[in-house]
Amino acid sequence: MDARLKAPFFAPKDRLPAPLPPPEVIASADVVLEEYTGRRVVRFGDSYVIKYGSNVSLTEGETLLFLKETQTIAVPEVFALYSRDDVNGGKVNYIIMEYISGESLEVRWTLLEPWEKEKIAHQLRTCFNMLRNIPAPGYFGCLGGQPFEESIFWISPHDKPDQYRQISGPFKSEAQLNTALVQKYLYNGGSAQKAKFYSRLLPSALRDHAAVFTHGDLQRKNIIIKSDKSFVLIDWEAAGWYPEYWEYTSATVAAAAWKDDWHEYLSKVLDEYPNEYAWFDMIIREIWS
């Protein structure tokens, strides 16, 4: 299964919780949740969270539309998805989505009893099983045959366009994905000799994994607990079809620096891949270093 709901998209007016703010109003929003070069995330009242900028990909919004249409997983609703020209001749992308009121699981975690953690882990297991059962489209990459948005695979298409597809995908096979990891390691200035080591061993260490739909950033900060105790998964920017081990290994690498018991409950949410984790942890940390 693979569908691409192309921008522009605007939800029917009768579904909107409030009038959609125009770009000039969005630019003046004073509740800034995140801001980097070419990327800004703002809250607009109690209705909307808006991601916009030249470095914002519309793929996340398209993924949320796809999930809303085909799955019962709780994700933010998308109300608008569009691009507009900026003054420099480039594009500014906009994703206007539902604001989810609640607390992150990261904030709530230390206040929970073990039985409450078990319950949440069980609910998350059900959710991620649903994701992993979405039929694969025959490649590793984002919705609609798009390149990965995961930062591990990111390079600027304007920097080295000949390497863009080679490193960012999509990939027809796990072997191509493994090659991309080595190429990204070299792109970031890694040792040529260590790259030869990876090229020699990754084909046997990371192989024969199915492509499964993956959130790609399973951290407690991206799980919002609502007042009725239900939860919503946010931040789907990296989502796509990855090797089946990826959700577990990436979540474990990000598991709060081993400062608490979250990693124990991850093993209840996802099947564990200990050998793959060891290789993933080694090469990913070198890519990031």
Rosetta blueprint (number, residue, H / E / L):
1 M L
2 D L
3 A L
4 R L
5 L L
6 K L
7 A L
8 P L
9 F E
10 F E
11 A L
12 P L
13 K H
14 D H
15 R H
16 L L
17 P L
18 A L
19 P L
20 L L
21 P L
22 P L
23 P H
24 E H
25 V H
26 I H
27 A H
28 S L
29 A L
30 D L
31 V E
32 V E
33 L E
34 E E
35 E E
36 Y E
37 T L
38 G L
39 R E
40 R E
41 V E
42 V E
43 R E
44 F E
45 G L
46 D L
47 S L
48 Y E
49 V E
50 I E
51 K E
52 Y E
53 G E
54 S L
55 N L
56 V L
57 S L
58 L L
59 T H
60 E H
61 G H
62 E H
63 T H
64 L H
65 L H
66 F H
67 L H
68 K H
69 E H
70 T H
71 Q L
72 T L
73 I L
74 A L
75 V L
76 P L
77 E L
78 V E
79 F E
80 A E
81 L E
82 Y E
83 S E
84 R E
85 D E
86 D L
87 V L
88 N L
89 G L
90 G L
91 K E
92 V E
93 N E
94 Y E
95 I E
96 I E
97 M E
98 E E
99 Y L
100 I L
101 S L
102 G L
103 E E
104 S E
105 L H
106 E H
107 V H
108 R H
109 W H
110 T H
111 L H
112 L L
113 E L
114 P H
115 W H
116 E H
117 K H
118 E H
119 K H
120 I H
121 A H
122 H H
123 Q H
124 L H
125 R H
126 T H
127 C H
128 F H
129 N H
130 M H
131 L H
132 R H
133 N L
134 I L
135 P L
136 A L
137 P L
138 G L
139 Y L
140 F E
141 G E
142 C E
143 L H
144 G H
145 G H
146 Q E
147 P L
148 F L
149 E L
150 E L
151 S H
152 I H
153 F H
154 W L
155 I L
156 S L
157 P L
158 H L
159 D L
160 K L
161 P H
162 D H
163 Q H
164 Y H
165 R H
166 Q H
167 I H
168 S H
169 G L
170 P L
171 F E
172 K L
173 S L
174 E H
175 A H
176 Q H
177 L H
178 N H
179 T H
180 A H
181 L H
182 V H
183 Q H
184 K H
185 Y H
186 L H
187 Y H
188 N L
189 G L
190 G L
191 S L
192 A H
193 Q H
194 K H
195 A H
196 K H
197 F H
198 Y H
199 S H
200 R H
201 L H
202 L H
203 P H
204 S H
205 A H
206 L L
207 R L
208 D L
209 H L
210 A L
211 A E
212 V E
213 F E
214 T E
215 H L
216 G L
217 D L
218 L L
219 Q L
220 R H
221 K H
222 N H
223 I E
224 I E
225 I E
226 K L
227 S L
228 D L
229 K L
230 S L
231 F E
232 V E
233 L E
234 I L
235 D L
236 W L
237 E L
238 A L
239 A L
240 G E
241 W E
242 Y E
243 P E
244 E L
245 Y L
246 W H
247 E H
248 Y H
249 T H
250 S H
251 A H
252 T H
253 V H
254 A L
255 A L
256 A H
257 A H
258 W H
259 K L
260 D L
261 D L
262 W H
263 H H
264 E H
265 Y H
266 L H
267 S H
268 K H
269 V H
270 L L
271 D L
272 E L
273 Y L
274 P H
275 N H
276 E H
277 Y H
278 A H
279 W H
280 F H
281 D H
282 M H
283 I H
284 I H
285 R H
286 E H
287 I H
288 W H
289 S L
